[in-house]
C-alpha cells in the first residue's frame, strides 16, 4: 500500500510534480544568470564608450597640436 503513495496521480486536474517547479527554475535562471550577465554587459558598454571617447579626444588633441605647433628645428 505504501507504494501507491509514490505513483503519479491519475487525476487530470492536478499538474505533475515536474511542472510544479518549472516556473521556479525559470525564475532561478532569470535572477541568477540573466540579470548579472545583463549588468556585466551594460557595465562593459559604459566603460568601452568612455575609453573610446577619451582615446578619440586624445588623438584629436595630438593631431591639432601637430598642425599648430611651430617647427623648432
Buried (B, 14 or more C-beta within 10 A) or exposed (E): EEEEEEEEEEEEEEEEEEEEEEEEEEEEEEEEEEEEEEEEEEEEEEEEEEEEEEEEEEEEEEEEEEEEEEEEE
